[in-house]
Amino acid sequence: MGKNTYDAESITVLEGLEAVRKRPGMYIGSVSTRGLNHLIYEILDNSVDEHLAGFCTEIKVILEADGSATVSDNGRGIPVGMHKKGISAERLVFTTLHAGGKFDNSSYKTSGGLHGVGSSVVNALSKHLSVTVKTGGFVYEDKYERGNPIIELEKGLLPVIGKSKETGTCVNFLPDDEIFEKTRFKEDDIKNRLHETAYLNPGLTIYYEDRRKEEVEAQTFHEPDGIIGYIKDMNKTAETIHDVIYFKGMSDNIEIEVAFQYINEFHENVMGFVNNIYTLEGGTHITGFKSAFTNIINSYARELGILKEKDQNFTGTDVRNGLTAVVSIKHTDPRFEGQTKTKLDNQDAAKAVSKITNDELVRYFDRNLETLKSVIGCAEKAAKLRKTEEKARTNMLSKQKYSFDSNGKLSNCESKDAKKCEIFIVEGDSAGGSAKMARNRMYQAILPIRGKILNVEKASIDKVLANAEIKTMIYAFGCGFSEGYGNDFDITKLRYDKIIIMADADVDGAHISTLLLTLFFRFMPELIYEGHVYIAMPPLYKVIPQKGEEEYLYNDEALEKYKKTHNVSYKLQRYKGLGEMDPEQLWETTLDPQRRLLKRVGIEDAKHASETTELLMGLEVPPRRTFIYENANEAELDV
Ligand code: TSJ
């Protein structure tokens, strides 16, 4: 650093970024893969803001071969000129916490959202970061290491490295392996996010490239139909009841955009976005949308005589039966609450969305009576089913509370201390038998399940609850279950800290895991939200060298690595399934808390899980098998 007047300021700046490196979780949520991907989104949001401000039409996101990421756009370019006290504005952006807003005169800051922390945090958590700005005929460059500028400025101005008639910003950064547990970006999550961003910004084209692979993968995301296209794609394989309905409006300075369509299925999918941020936990915009919908459909149903005077109103869940909807709003000052800070809290949004939804639905349905009638038909079907199910449930709960222990299938553990207890849900009787012998019976319970449990997405609830294995499971967990029409689920009663799905590493195993996750996701989502659900990762191989220690290998990468690092002859044993392991092996590889590998099913998977489920269950048999097969080897060796 020079002896310039901004010395004092630089010191506080560096202290700021030092705090980020000390407690990264405070700024990006976690240092797991989720936090890692978040770095890209944080930078990307700046370019999207530039698009929202009306100056950028193209964004490129490149996962580079060296593990770094490059995000670039064709916007105006970050201001490089002198800002207050002699620091270039660009420097201030990258070295000051929360600097973003200061120059940002676009009306909607995405940075107001989930962990919206700005590019300085990305800078602080990167081994190196470089910025190239094209503006005013010149190309400027700046570089940082772990948040520290490494180029000395002359008179506070950035060095010029070339000329250009174009404008734009390009940022390249390599996440610091001193900070992150893993530094490999997860491409599926990133591609989803880019696609979502394209749907929400129909004027934007996003190019994606993954250069880490031998064969470079390139994709373009451009969705000129916006959220209408989003709905169409989500309902691609479903039987739709009407064309996508779209409306937008402005109320109380909040911009509201909605697209929806009913399909002939027994579930709802209402997704909310605030300033392009997906709100997993919903919030006021969603509440406003839902309450307007419920009111309107009920008053039309009475007007049309479909609901008689003596009839009860449809519930909100009835009204949303079969509904796929996207509610996207733009708010100048969004506030978020909830466990993952993804629940909109602004009361004005509820009022505004409800007003616009109300006005626009009335306008539409008054002119489209046939559509209205088929929508009400969906609610009627749901109400009928609900009433049957309410009966079925009362019967089930009163009759069978204590009866299914007689299956004798659950081998419970002795301890009643839920914090220490685990339950393994094991596919197949033979693996179940081995697991029962191998387990630590003090803390580990075993529940073998046979074959394929019920497809919960398709089955109605009384069928689900009639399934012996599911009943045993619900009973064993001890918390009841929740479902659209009431909530009997009580997570404080959970008897096991860990619920561990143990299935073979093959197609059928993947199917069983998906079905179980669907069941949990639909009827006991708190189990997933609160991180109680895990997937056991049994090894794929055992290597037995002529000399030296035997080793279990958990994936093909580990095998490749072993081959490269061990020059001795060895026998390679491939496990086909859990059933092949004797109890001792099962203990060593999959049950022993000291040695086993578990994948935690996290909230980040929740949205993806539900989509996958819908995809899996909605499709015919052949594509379903392909999908599961393709993904069977993709489980991440986290935790
Ligand atoms: F912040 C960042 F460095 F992470 C970043 C910012 C990364 C990337 C890839 C792009 C951007 C960015 C910033 N793209 N476009 C802009 N635009 C501005 O910062 C900008 C330009 C001009 C004016 C103006 O009022 O003239 C205002 C702004 C906010």
Boltz pocket constraint, residues with backbone or C-beta under 6 A from the ligand:
constraints:
  - pocket:
      binder: B
      contacts: [[A, 42], [A, 43], [A, 44], [A, 46], [A, 47], [A, 50], [A, 71], [A, 72], [A, 73], [A, 75], [A, 76], [A, 77], [A, 78], [A, 79], [A, 93], [A, 103], [A, 104], [A, 105], [A, 106], [A, 119], [A, 169], [A, 170], [A, 171]]
      max_distance: 6.0
